[in-house]
Amino acid sequence: MPYSCSLPNLSCCSSCFSRPCMPPSCHGSTLPGACNIPANVGNSSWSCEGSFNGNEKETMQFLNGQLASYLEKVCQLERENAELECRIREWYESQIPYICPDYQSYFRTIEELQQKNVLGLLDPVQQSDNTRLVVQIDNAKLASDDFRTN
């Protein structure tokens, strides 16, 4: 059997299935104050189907004002976010070295010394010193390869 109830500025009908009398956009909201539509906006009231009764124009103006303020806040947050992203990008760019050293001239010298050592063109004392240098050169070469891949 259908029923109806009257609350201040709100109306209900039996098709609500005992939901509270509030705008459909507020049903299921768990946040307190999520529906900030004051009860004294005009003489409008909500039916459970979401149709307006009373002063629809004033209610729509209020809702449009709320939407405009929300959109303005979103735009402001987007601008602030873009500024923060720019500042973060600039900071990261300042942390990265700009120029990677060029080791190509050293590689030619290394290859020439390795060829001389392989051919046995150096005396034995110089060869032991050069062996130590070759190990150091190989280590430097490996280190430069590591820098190049990073």
C-alpha positions in Angstrom: 0.0 0.0 0.0 1.6 3.3 -1.0 2.4 5.8 1.6 3.8 9.3 1.7 5.5 11.4 4.3 6.2 15.0 4.7 9.4 16.4 6.3 10.5 20.0 6.2 11.2 20.7 2.5 11.4 17.0 1.7 8.8 14.5 0.4 8.9 10.7 0.1 6.8 8.1 -1.6 6.5 4.3 -1.1 8.8 3.6 -4.1 11.8 4.8 -2.1 12.0 1.4 -0.4 12.6 3.1 3.0 15.6 5.1 1.8 16.1 8.5 3.5 14.5 11.4 1.7 17.4 13.1 0.0 18.5 13.8 -3.6 19.5 10.7 -5.6 23.1 12.0 -5.9 23.5 11.7 -2.1 22.2 8.1 -1.8 25.0 5.8 -0.8 27.4 8.6 0.2 29.3 7.7 3.3 31.0 11.1 3.7 29.4 13.4 6.3 28.3 16.6 4.6 28.8 15.1 1.2 25.5 16.6 0.1 25.8 20.3 1.0 22.4 21.4 -0.3 20.8 23.4 2.5 17.2 22.6 3.3 16.2 26.2 3.1 17.1 26.7 -0.6 13.8 28.1 -1.9 10.8 26.1 -1.1 12.0 23.2 -3.3 11.8 19.6 -2.1 13.1 16.4 -3.6 11.0 13.4 -4.4 12.6 10.0 -4.4 12.7 9.8 -8.1 14.8 13.0 -8.2 12.3 15.3 -9.8 12.0 18.9 -8.4 9.0 20.2 -6.6 8.8 23.9 -6.0 11.3 26.5 -7.0 13.5 24.6 -9.5 15.3 27.7 -10.8 16.7 28.7 -7.5 17.8 25.1 -6.7 19.5 24.8 -10.1 21.3 28.1 -9.6 22.5 26.9 -6.3 23.7 23.6 -7.8 25.3 25.4 -10.7 27.2 27.7 -8.3 28.4 24.6 -6.4 29.6 23.0 -9.7 31.3 26.2 -10.8 33.2 26.4 -7.5 34.2 22.8 -7.8 35.5 23.3 -11.3 37.4 26.4 -10.3 39.1 24.4 -7.5 40.0 21.6 -10.0 41.5 24.1 -12.4 43.5 25.7 -9.5 44.8 22.3 -8.4 45.8 21.4 -12.0 47.8 24.6 -12.3 49.5 24.0 -9.0 50.2 20.4 -10.0 51.8 21.5 -13.3 54.0 24.0 -11.5 55.2 21.4 -9.1 55.9 18.9 -11.9 57.9 21.7 -13.6 59.9 22.4 -10.5 60.6 18.6 -9.9 61.8 18.3 -13.6 64.1 21.3 -13.2 65.5 19.8 -10.0 66.2 16.4 -11.6 67.8 18.1 -14.6 70.1 20.1 -12.3 71.3 16.8 -10.7 72.4 15.1 -13.9 75.9 16.0 -15.3 75.7 17.7 -18.6 78.8 16.5 -20.5 80.1 13.0 -20.6 83.9 12.9 -21.0 85.2 11.7 -24.4 87.7 8.8 -24.0 88.2 8.1 -27.7 91.7 9.7 -27.8 92.8 7.4 -25.0 91.6 4.3 -26.7 93.9 4.9 -29.7 96.9 5.3 -27.4 95.9 2.1 -25.5 95.7 0.1 -28.7 99.1 1.3 -29.9 100.7 0.4 -26.5 99.0 -3.0 -26.5 100.3 -3.7 -30.1 103.9 -2.7 -29.1 103.7 -5.0 -26.1 102.3 -7.9 -28.1 105.1 -7.5 -30.7 107.7 -7.5 -28.0 109.2 -4.2 -29.0 109.9 -3.1 -25.4 112.7 -4.1 -23.2 112.0 -6.5 -20.2 112.0 -3.8 -17.5 109.8 -1.5 -19.5 107.5 -4.6 -20.2 106.9 -5.2 -16.5 106.0 -1.6 -16.0 103.9 -1.7 -19.1 102.1 -4.9 -17.9 101.1 -3.0 -14.8 100.0 -0.1 -17.0 98.0 -2.4 -19.3 96.1 -3.8 -16.4 95.3 -0.2 -15.3 94.4 0.7 -18.8 92.1 -2.3 -19.1 90.5 -1.3 -15.8 90.0 2.2 -17.1 88.5 0.9 -20.3 86.0 -1.3 -18.4 85.1 1.7 -16.2 84.6 3.9 -19.2 82.4 1.2 -20.8 80.3 1.2 -17.6 79.9 5.0 -17.7 78.9 4.8 -21.4 76.1 2.2 -20.7 74.7 4.2 -17.8 
